[in-house]
Amino acid sequence: EIVMTQSPVTLSVSPGESATLSCRASQSVNSNLVWYQQKPGQAPRLLIYGASIRATGIPARFSGSGSGTEFTLTINSLQSEDFADYFCQQHNRWPRTFGQGTKLEIK
Amino acid sequence: EVQLAESGGGLVQPGGSLRLSCAASGFTFSTYEMNWVRQAPGKGLEWVSFMSTSGSVIQYADSVQGRFTISRDNAQNSLFLQMNSLRAEDTAIYYCAREYITSSGRALDVWGKGTTVTVSS
Protein backbone atom coordinates (compact mmCIF):
# COMPACT_ATOMS: atom_id res chain seq x y z
CA GLU A 1 0.00 0.00 0.00
CA ILE A 2 1.17 3.52 -0.82
CA VAL A 3 1.55 5.59 2.32
CA MET A 4 0.72 9.28 1.99
CA THR A 5 2.34 11.58 4.54
CA GLN A 6 1.17 15.15 4.96
CA SER A 7 3.07 17.92 6.70
CA PRO A 8 2.72 19.79 8.84
CA VAL A 9 -0.04 18.23 10.89
CA THR A 10 -1.18 21.70 11.95
CA LEU A 11 -0.37 24.99 10.22
CA SER A 12 -1.12 28.36 11.82
CA VAL A 13 -1.33 31.25 9.38
CA SER A 14 -2.80 34.74 9.50
CA PRO A 15 -5.59 35.77 7.11
CA GLY A 16 -4.20 37.39 4.00
CA GLU A 17 -0.98 35.40 4.13
CA SER A 18 -0.09 32.30 2.14
CA ALA A 19 -0.07 28.67 3.25
CA THR A 20 1.96 25.80 1.84
CA LEU A 21 0.85 22.25 2.57
CA SER A 22 2.93 19.21 1.65
CA CYS A 23 2.06 15.65 0.73
CA ARG A 24 4.63 12.92 0.20
CA ALA A 25 3.99 9.47 -1.28
CA SER A 26 5.98 6.39 -0.27
CA GLN A 27 6.38 5.56 -3.97
CA SER A 28 5.65 7.38 -7.17
CA VAL A 29 2.00 8.15 -7.88
CA ASN A 30 2.83 10.08 -11.06
CA SER A 31 0.33 12.94 -11.20
CA ASN A 32 -2.51 10.88 -9.77
CA LEU A 33 -2.88 13.09 -6.73
CA VAL A 34 -5.98 14.85 -5.44
CA TRP A 35 -6.51 17.47 -2.74
CA TYR A 36 -9.71 17.82 -0.70
CA GLN A 37 -10.85 20.42 1.80
CA GLN A 38 -13.07 19.50 4.73
CA LYS A 39 -14.76 21.80 7.19
CA PRO A 40 -16.17 20.61 10.54
CA GLY A 41 -19.41 18.70 10.15
CA GLN A 42 -19.21 18.73 6.36
CA ALA A 43 -18.30 16.27 3.66
CA PRO A 44 -14.98 16.72 1.87
CA ARG A 45 -14.87 19.08 -1.10
CA LEU A 46 -12.76 18.47 -4.19
CA LEU A 47 -10.12 21.15 -4.74
CA ILE A 48 -7.40 19.86 -7.06
CA TYR A 49 -7.03 16.77 -9.24
CA GLY A 50 -4.26 15.61 -11.54
CA ALA A 51 -1.93 17.21 -8.96
CA SER A 52 -2.43 20.70 -10.37
CA ILE A 53 -5.86 21.14 -11.97
CA ARG A 54 -8.39 23.17 -10.04
CA ALA A 55 -11.85 21.63 -9.84
CA THR A 56 -14.85 23.56 -11.07
CA GLY A 57 -15.60 26.60 -8.94
CA ILE A 58 -12.36 26.52 -6.95
CA PRO A 59 -10.80 29.99 -6.59
CA ALA A 60 -7.51 30.74 -8.30
CA ARG A 61 -5.81 31.33 -4.92
CA PHE A 62 -5.66 27.52 -4.62
CA SER A 63 -2.87 25.88 -6.61
CA GLY A 64 -1.33 22.43 -6.67
CA SER A 65 2.04 21.28 -7.89
CA GLY A 66 4.33 18.29 -7.92
CA SER A 67 4.58 14.84 -9.42
CA GLY A 68 6.06 11.51 -8.47
CA THR A 69 6.36 11.53 -4.70
CA GLU A 70 6.32 15.20 -3.67
CA PHE A 71 3.27 17.43 -3.88
CA THR A 72 2.31 20.86 -2.64
CA LEU A 73 -0.95 22.70 -2.14
CA THR A 74 -0.52 26.46 -1.94
CA ILE A 75 -3.25 28.81 -0.82
CA ASN A 76 -2.57 32.50 -1.41
CA SER A 77 -4.24 35.42 0.35
CA LEU A 78 -5.96 33.22 2.91
CA GLN A 79 -9.61 33.97 3.46
CA SER A 80 -11.55 33.12 6.61
CA GLU A 81 -13.37 30.32 4.78
CA ASP A 82 -10.08 28.61 3.90
CA PHE A 83 -9.33 27.55 7.47
CA ALA A 84 -10.17 23.86 7.41
CA ASP A 85 -8.67 20.39 7.14
CA TYR A 86 -6.92 19.39 3.92
CA PHE A 87 -6.33 15.86 2.70
CA CYS A 88 -4.33 14.50 -0.21
CA GLN A 89 -5.22 11.20 -1.88
CA GLN A 90 -3.49 9.03 -4.45
CA HIS A 91 -5.34 7.00 -7.04
CA ASN A 92 -2.32 5.59 -8.85
CA ARG A 93 -2.59 2.17 -7.24
CA TRP A 94 -5.13 0.18 -5.28
CA PRO A 95 -5.89 0.59 -2.48
CA ARG A 96 -6.42 4.29 -2.79
CA THR A 97 -4.92 6.02 0.19
CA PHE A 98 -5.33 9.37 1.88
CA GLY A 99 -2.85 11.40 3.83
CA GLN A 100 -3.62 11.91 7.52
CA GLY A 101 -4.53 15.53 6.87
CA THR A 102 -3.27 19.02 7.65
CA LYS A 103 -5.30 21.30 9.86
CA LEU A 104 -5.02 24.91 8.69
CA GLU A 105 -5.86 27.20 11.57
CA ILE A 106 -6.03 30.91 12.11
CA LYS A 107 -2.96 32.43 13.74
CA GLU B 1 -29.12 19.42 -8.52
CA VAL B 2 -26.53 16.67 -8.30
CA GLN B 3 -26.93 14.89 -4.98
CA LEU B 4 -25.97 11.79 -3.06
CA ALA B 5 -27.84 10.79 0.09
CA GLU B 6 -26.65 8.01 2.37
CA SER B 7 -28.87 6.10 4.76
CA GLY B 8 -28.85 2.95 6.83
CA GLY B 9 -26.40 3.87 9.54
CA GLY B 10 -27.01 3.19 13.20
CA LEU B 11 -25.85 1.43 16.34
CA VAL B 12 -24.89 -2.22 15.94
CA GLN B 13 -23.19 -4.72 18.23
CA PRO B 14 -19.75 -6.13 17.41
CA GLY B 15 -20.13 -9.02 15.00
CA GLY B 16 -23.36 -7.61 13.64
CA SER B 17 -24.34 -6.49 10.17
CA LEU B 18 -25.62 -3.33 8.54
CA ARG B 19 -26.51 -2.34 4.99
CA LEU B 20 -25.85 1.20 3.85
CA SER B 21 -27.60 2.79 0.90
CA CYS B 22 -26.72 5.79 -1.22
CA ALA B 23 -29.41 7.37 -3.39
CA ALA B 24 -28.21 9.38 -6.36
CA SER B 25 -30.12 12.14 -8.09
CA GLY B 26 -29.52 14.90 -10.61
CA PHE B 27 -27.14 12.91 -12.82
CA THR B 28 -27.02 9.72 -14.87
CA PHE B 29 -25.96 7.34 -12.12
CA SER B 30 -25.31 4.39 -14.41
CA THR B 31 -22.48 6.22 -16.18
CA TYR B 32 -20.46 6.96 -13.03
CA GLU B 33 -18.12 4.80 -11.02
CA MET B 34 -18.75 5.06 -7.30
CA ASN B 35 -16.92 4.80 -4.00
CA TRP B 36 -17.42 4.50 -0.27
CA VAL B 37 -15.13 6.50 2.03
CA ARG B 38 -15.27 6.56 5.82
CA GLN B 39 -14.06 8.79 8.60
CA ALA B 40 -13.66 7.59 12.18
CA PRO B 41 -14.47 10.13 14.91
CA GLY B 42 -11.82 12.83 14.96
CA LYS B 43 -9.74 11.02 12.37
CA GLY B 44 -8.86 11.36 8.71
CA LEU B 45 -10.45 9.92 5.61
CA GLU B 46 -10.17 6.24 4.69
CA TRP B 47 -11.15 4.94 1.26
CA VAL B 48 -13.28 1.79 1.67
CA SER B 49 -14.51 0.47 -1.67
CA PHE B 50 -14.96 1.15 -5.40
CA MET B 51 -17.33 -0.15 -8.02
CA SER B 52 -17.29 0.43 -11.75
CA THR B 53 -20.39 1.39 -13.72
CA SER B 54 -21.36 -2.17 -14.55
CA GLY B 55 -20.02 -3.72 -11.40
CA SER B 56 -17.36 -5.62 -13.28
CA VAL B 57 -14.54 -3.96 -11.33
CA ILE B 58 -14.67 -3.93 -7.53
CA GLN B 59 -11.95 -2.96 -5.09
CA TYR B 60 -11.80 -2.97 -1.29
CA ALA B 61 -9.49 -1.64 1.38
CA ASP B 62 -7.59 -4.42 3.14
CA SER B 63 -9.31 -3.46 6.39
CA VAL B 64 -12.75 -4.46 5.06
CA GLN B 65 -11.89 -7.12 2.47
CA GLY B 66 -13.96 -10.24 3.08
CA ARG B 67 -16.40 -8.48 5.42
CA PHE B 68 -17.91 -5.70 3.29
CA THR B 69 -19.63 -6.03 -0.08
CA ILE B 70 -20.29 -3.14 -2.44
CA SER B 71 -23.12 -3.32 -4.97
CA ARG B 72 -25.26 -1.05 -7.09
CA ASP B 73 -28.66 -0.95 -8.76
CA ASN B 74 -28.44 1.32 -11.77
CA ALA B 75 -32.18 1.07 -12.39
CA GLN B 76 -32.80 2.44 -8.91
CA ASN B 77 -29.90 4.93 -8.98
CA SER B 78 -28.51 3.42 -5.82
CA LEU B 79 -25.23 2.25 -4.34
CA PHE B 80 -25.02 -0.13 -1.40
CA LEU B 81 -22.51 -1.34 1.17
CA GLN B 82 -23.26 -4.56 3.01
CA MET B 83 -21.18 -4.64 6.16
CA ASN B 84 -20.80 -7.93 8.06
CA SER B 85 -18.73 -9.00 11.07
CA LEU B 86 -18.58 -5.42 12.23
CA ARG B 87 -15.86 -4.33 14.62
CA ALA B 88 -15.45 -1.35 16.91
CA GLU B 89 -12.89 0.07 14.49
CA ASP B 90 -15.55 0.24 11.79
CA THR B 91 -17.23 3.04 13.74
CA ALA B 92 -17.24 6.03 11.39
CA ILE B 93 -19.18 8.34 9.16
CA TYR B 94 -19.61 6.59 5.84
CA TYR B 95 -19.72 8.72 2.70
CA CYS B 96 -20.58 7.67 -0.80
CA ALA B 97 -18.75 9.62 -3.47
CA ARG B 98 -18.96 9.90 -7.24
CA GLU B 99 -15.88 9.30 -9.34
CA TYR B 100 -15.02 12.07 -11.78
CA ILE B 101 -12.88 10.88 -14.68
CA THR B 102 -10.95 13.07 -17.10
CA SER B 103 -7.95 12.62 -19.34
CA SER B 104 -5.94 14.45 -16.66
CA GLY B 105 -6.95 12.32 -13.73
CA ARG B 106 -9.67 11.09 -11.44
CA ALA B 107 -11.20 12.46 -8.29
CA LEU B 108 -14.22 12.17 -6.03
CA ASP B 109 -16.21 15.20 -7.09
CA VAL B 110 -19.59 14.71 -5.44
CA TRP B 111 -20.04 13.50 -1.87
CA GLY B 112 -23.06 12.75 0.23
CA LYS B 113 -23.49 14.13 3.73
CA GLY B 114 -22.65 10.75 5.22
CA THR B 115 -24.34 8.25 7.52
CA THR B 116 -23.00 7.34 10.95
CA VAL B 117 -22.21 3.78 11.92
CA THR B 118 -21.46 2.99 15.55
CA VAL B 119 -20.27 -0.47 16.53
CA SER B 120 -20.56 -0.94 20.27
CA SER B 121 -21.99 -3.33 22.83
Interface residues (C-beta under 8 A of the other chain):
Chain A: E1 S31 N32 L33 V34 Y36 Q38 A43 P44 R45 L46 Y49 G50 A51 I53 A55 F87 Q89 H91 W94 P95 R96 T97 F98 G99 Q100 G101
Chain B: V37 G44 L45 E46 W47 F50 Q59 Y60 A61 D62 Y95 Y100 T102 S104 G105 R106 A107 L108 D109 W111 G112 K113 G114
